[in-house]
Amino acid sequence: MFKSTTIKIAFAILLVSGVSCKKWLDRKPHDGITGAAYWQTKEQVQAAVTGCYASLLGSPNGSRSLAELLFLWGELRADMLAATTFTANEELDIMNVNILPTNSITNWRSVYQTINYCNTVIDFAPQVIGKDQTFTQEALNKSIAEVKALRALMYFYLVRSFGDVPLKIKSTSSDKDIEQIPKASMDSVLTQILQDLNDAEPYAVSTYGDRASDKGRITKYTINAIQADVYLWMENYAGCITACNKIINSSQFGLIDGTVANTWFNTLYVNGNSNESIFEFQFDNQRQNTFYPLLGISSRHLIANPTVLTDIFSVDFVNPLNVDIRGDGASARSTDNMIWKYSGLSNDNRTQRASTQYSAHWFVYRYADILLMKAEATNQLGNGQEALDLITAIRNRATALAITNTNPSPTDKDGVADFILAERAREFAFEGKRWYDLLRNAKRNNYQRLNILLQMVANTVPPDRQQSAIAKYMDKNSHYFPIYYYELQTDNQLVQNPFYR
Amino acid sequence: MFCFCLVAVSCIISKAQAQAVTVQGKITDSDGKPVYGVTVAEVDEDGRTIKADRTDVDGNFSLKIINKKHKLSISHISFKTVELSIGDKTVFNQTLQSSSKDIGEVVVISSRKADNGMVPIAEKNLTTSQTHINAKDLEEMQAASIDQALQGRLPGVDITAASGDPGAGMQIRIRGTSSINGATNPLIVVDGLPYETSIPSDFNFGTSDEVGYAQLLNIAPSDIRDISILKDAAATAVWGSRAANGVVVINTKRGGVSRPVLTYTFKGSVTKQPEALPMLNGDQYSTLIPEEYMNPTGTALPQTIKEFQYDPNDPYWYHNYSNNTNWIDAITRLGFIQDHNISMTGGGEKARYFASLGYFNQKGTTIGTNLDRINTRINLDYIVSEKIKFRSDFSYSYTNNDRNFGINLRDIAYRKMPNMSIYEFDEFGNNSGNYFSPFSNIQGSYLGLDAKGNVLGTVNPVAMANEATNNFISQRVTPHFKLDYAIRKNILQASFDVQFDINNTKNKSFLPQTATGRLSTEPAVNRAYDGDIDVFNVTTKTNLVYTPQFKNEKHNLVSYISLNTYDNKSTSHEVLTSNTASSILQDPSSPSRTQNSDSKLQAKQYETRSMGLLLTAQYSYLDKYILNAGLRGDGNSRFGPDHRYGLFPSVSSRWRISGEKFMKKIKSIDDLSLRLSYGQSGNDPVRDYAYFSIYNALITAGPTASIGTPFSYLGQGGIYPSNPELKDLRWETIIGENLGVDLTMFSRRITFTLDFYKNRTKDLFYPGLQISSFTGFNNIDLNVGTLDNQGFELGLNTTPYRSKTWQVDLNFNISSNENIIREISPLYPSSKGDVTTNGQYATFLKINNPFGSFYGYKFLGVYKDLASTIAIDEKGQPIIGPNGQIIYMKFNYPSIGYTFQPGDAMYEDINHDGNINYQDVVYLGNSNPKYTGGFGASVSYKGQWKLTAFFNYRFKYDVINGTKMNTTNMYGFDNQSTAVLRRWRKEGDVTDIPRALYRSGYNFLGSDRYVEDASFLRFRTITLRYTASKKLTDKLKLKNLSGYITVENIYTWTNYTGQDPEVSLRGSDPFRVAFDQSFTPPARTFTIGLTGSF
């Protein structure tokens, strides 16, 4: 036929090329570090921990920024916001208690994103021990303490907003880790939160050596603050007081002096990281918060409810100089009800931040919060006087108007609780706490004070929707958000929250 | 393999020995006159030229012969070639015979070869499903790109235009979409090697696959000789992984043995935008809006809204907002196209050439859209000897394309408030000459671009069209070399192909302040973008073809091994800055702001590699039983190491029934065959490096996913895992089965092809499947299920009448395709669409049901008065509440609980519970056409006059008339169509258009109000061609001359009330439905063409 050598040569060539193609087909990306190459050095652990924090400032993939979400979750359902003509329908629906599972504000994606980053550090950072000789067990524990506390904080937001939520404490690192999991009960999530916090507490540092890190990263005191909040939510008042006392007794914190309102506003809010602060999301000019389009721009979506300044802070018509420093020019601007905490650059001449200056921090815990949480807990334990003393300290600093002092008797537990709730509204106006405060007080002792919510909704929802809103709030399941519809579609183990089925 | 060939060549050369003898002689023609310029060459046994000389004016030559065993070849273009053995003879006086018969268009009668790009096989022996089209059949159409002209011509090939703008590409689907979101475009093979048509997806304009496809433009239609489309999996299997969606094989023209022929073709066209949807004028619009605003709340439009006040005491507002502007007319113009092409072809025994130079220019019908293209091509063939042959092809093209800044500019113009002025007036009513682009008005403002390049919000369309620029310049150089070596003549043939493809594209865009009216500090203002993408592509193919010659002629075998490699590297650079100092400074290098959410500075590099080894054999016995089997192994760098290689077998067969004895009697049948095939091919993911888990720095996501600025936390950079590793990503495998019948009758006067097919896609690839967010990630690329495409195709070509003067040809094709999901991952959502939201239809993914069905409410009209809104039970009695009160119809009680008011849209309460909710949703239609196809006829007279007409159609499919929805919803400040003039206005009005409700109500829920049967028959083209007679061309000293007139898109017969019933299912999402967003029917084009060669 023909030369068999020819065929042999041809096949030899084909064979050689076949063998070498394994390497030839191995292509690696030119930018970005691949997962297999990561987790080698302590610097990488540090960068990953920083990544967890950075995700608090903004989602890397376009989801709603966490701070904005926490603001909306904490304020939309409460009574301190008002709509404008530019309010998005989704925002309006939540304000009017017309919440559907298709409402993207109920999308918890950004929160779980941060949780997964934390999980990734918890799962992979221990691998670095041994690979990097300079990475000590102590350093590892410290890093894990930070992310565990962060994870606990994230779950705490979820559990307060949704009730039962999926509890994911293992990272998703490959497509083989993708699973469908059911919801965990609120109690088991809270147990996990406490466990994380208790694990983290002994290893967390008291200080990183610089002010910004102490306020922008998790310290022992941040953990104590979260613990206090969790215990208060769980109605474990002794636990709450213990946690508060750890912070109070550390003498590391104090209230910022309020005698000169402008200095106070600048120190606490404009500059941030004050002595009063315990944990703040560290926005800066390079990475701004998203409050400019939401609250600052002329087509702002949300403004302060006019009653905030007139009723909650109240006005002294006799002496215009007698003001609660937390009111006009701090929480909101009286001329247009613009929410001022994130937009204001000064308290005295009401200068607004330029669109490029929206770097106000998001305040998670402040010393004032610790004092008022302790007040709430001591009141519940029957020590009304101590609670009133703590409130007075807060009020004096802010030169609160006498008219807002309800003067409850120390033995009037509900009266003191209401007073604390009202004071918290003033102290933490628009800091994303109001709804949780209302709900916590309403649900206490098996919804003994449900009327707190009913009254609130009667004041905020437009008349045509009031009856239906009140009827909805009678059902305690309606106090939690529905699970966003897409989550149900992608996980058939998830069951919609009872009210929205 | 290449080296191997070189070695072989050098061996042959070294064999030649020196035996110098001088031969001489005189060459004369048949009249005895000497012939000048005759090539006299010594050739070896393989026909390879060793030495050569040319005759002088006296016809004399002299040549030193190296080997007397060689032959003397005497050749001239005008004479028959003569070969003489040399031996001991030294004087050769030769008379040459004129070969005038060889010149000109001698049609070589041989069976037509079908080309799969690898090895040509006689079409009559094909075992697979292919269709073939000669470019000559399409040359009259005024298409910038051949794909446009193919529309509706081939059964089973669905081609739809992205838009009518210059440079917009096409979507080609062969036998439906076999992938739900992977690569769905077919592989294009040009002259035997794959031709890249995609651009890395995260480049600025890479997201729109249409644009990538416009790259096909770069082959001038007049350079194309023929096109074959490989449809079944057994046919595409030879091309492996990238061919899973079908293969389009294009061959360009090559030179033949002839004297030089120069051909010039010209096409000139005029394009006109047809009458658009009638919209409200300014006065009508200004009446509608205050009414619309007042209806839901009862409060009048606030005094602060000055756009509708028409208050002469407020002159600035009065002059600027009291107009009747037709925004569409303002951005529309007449389009012109000119296409010049000059080509030269010819060649001799040894060398043949085809060279062409083309210039194409199109002025689009929308202001600001233009396309310029220059392209050249040189195809050279050189026959070194009977054993060695090489080809060298070179093509270059330069394209300069201007597009509108936002691709949805016409939509914006339709919706733009018509009482607004184009140019700004001052307080005194003087036209300032500046575009009226207010920072923001009641209708909104510019809100940026979405990921696909659509402008969000609203702008002044005229300012945008004229002032904002978006320019693409691309240059593409494609050298291609091919060496053929016959190891054993006619038995073992080796060939080696290598192609380099250098494809560079530059995109520059600029958005000046005047186009948007935004504040000078915003990133949208004076936004300058400059992006470059350079793609370098090396493709090789090494073939070894073995065709043993059997003594017993009953057996016939063709077999080959093919090794293909593919290496694609791309690098891109993108810069986007804002706020340059002036609208004249349009380059991002001018001082400008780089730190904002919009800006971008990016450089990327990608590389893809793949290789495939193919073994194929086609065996035939008695020319009746033909069996073809192939096995292809593929490797691809886009997969992780665990799933990198795939093995894809294919088997196909043909039984020529007409070859059997019992059929021989039927003389009228030329050929009747049955084909059966089975084949697998693999599809790779669309993105490079996707299987890696990447740790990235945190960036701020901008308006599009790829834009962002990195940020730090407390001054430290943060790293996060941006995607999980894909350990389980596998080849998407397409398993195709095909049963076909070919029938040729009456000496090829009737050819008929029928194919039934089923393509099953296993391990369906889905990029970006959204996953539960508690995983921490948005989405993941996953193999999600199994999908079937099944259907049939029928093609019929006939010549019912043929005489010396007249010839009538008719052709017809029809096809049907169904898309069915057989299996799907539980992670995949099973439904889409929220029926409680205006404008949305529900679609469900049901196993074993075809795609494309959609659900919604039944629209019954408009509630004419309060009484008609009373809820009625099954018996037709009003529903009475527990306290005896009247119950009015409600929408989605309790979660929404809206009570219908007079003037609202009325939906059928299917279950008679007085509540319109998801329980009242019914099946409304399916948007997959049941049949699609085309037919045409041509009549020619004396071979000089030829009239050709072509129609295409789609039958039985439902379209959601989105244009109708958007132009009659009266929900916002967008302009509406004149249909809303008959809207419900007061109690008792009986009409089909509900009342205007500003941002409230449920008047345009997904209902059958917008669903229409869009079956259509379109008179696509008609052409009258005149070819000059031989007498005339001889007189003009031309080889041939012809001219023609073509009219395209002449008329469409349809019941569809929208603008264009030909709505493509955009994208490949299984929930997709045909949603018509077009405001204008396809443009009518008049073309004049002229071809002359000499």
Interface residues (C-beta under 8 A of the other chain):
Chain A: M1 F2 T6 I9 A10 I13 L14 S17 G18 C21 K22 W24 L25 D26 R27 K28 P29 H30 D31 G32 I33 T34 G35 A36 Y38 Q44 Q46 A47 A48 T50 G51 C52 Y53 A54 S55 L56 L57 G58 S59 P60 N61 G62 S63 N89 N98 L100 T102 N107 W108 R109 Y112 Q113 I115 N116 Y117 N119 T120 V165 P166 K168 S171 T172 S173 S174 D175 K176 D177 I178 Q180 I181 A212 S213 G216 R217 Q282 Q286 R287 S299 S355 T356 S468 Y485 Y486 E487 Q489 T490 D491 N492 L494
Chain B: M1 F4 S440 I487 R488 I491 L492 A494 T521 L544 P548 I561 L563 Q595 K604 Q605 Y606 E607 T608 R609 S610 M611 L613 G635 N636 S637 P641 R644 D688 Y689 F692 S693 I694 Y695 N696 L698 I699 T700 A701 A705 G708 T709 F711 S712 Y713 L714 Q716 G717 G718 I719 Y720 P721 S722 P724 E725 L726 K727 D728 L729 Q770 I771 S772 S773 F774 T775 G776 F777 N778 I780 L782 P826 L827 P829 S830 S831 D834 T836 T837 P894 S895 I896 G897 R999
